[in-house]
Amino acid sequence: MLNLNLRYHSESEDPLMKFNLDPEVNTMDAMFVADVGASYPIMNRNGVQVQAVGRVSNLFDSEYSTFVHYPMAGRFISAGFEVNLR
C-alpha cells in the first residue's frame, strides 16, 4: 500500500505574536509539505500479520515553521515493521 499526504498552509499570522513578543516578525510564510509512506505485507499466518513499513516526512525538505522562530525538522526517513496479533 502506498499513501501520500500533501499539506498547504497560506501565509498567516502567528497566534502567539498577538502578545507582541517580537513585534518585528508576526507572520509565517506559506508552506507546502509532502509526506509519502508505504507498507508491504510479509506474513499473515495464524492470526499474526507482519508488514514492512517506511515513511518519508517532508519529502522535498521544505523549510517551514508552524510558529514564528520555531522551524520544523527537515526531511525525516523511517522504516520498520508492524505486527498485528488477532
VENSULHU-V194672 format. One record per helix or strand of 3 or more residues. SS is the DSSP state (A for helix, B for strand). FROM is the first residue (numbers start at 0). TO is the last residue. If there is no record, write none. Layout:
SS/FROM/TO + SS/FROM/TO
//
This chain:
B/1/8 + A/14/18 + B/30/44 + B/47/56 + B/64/66 + B/75/84
//
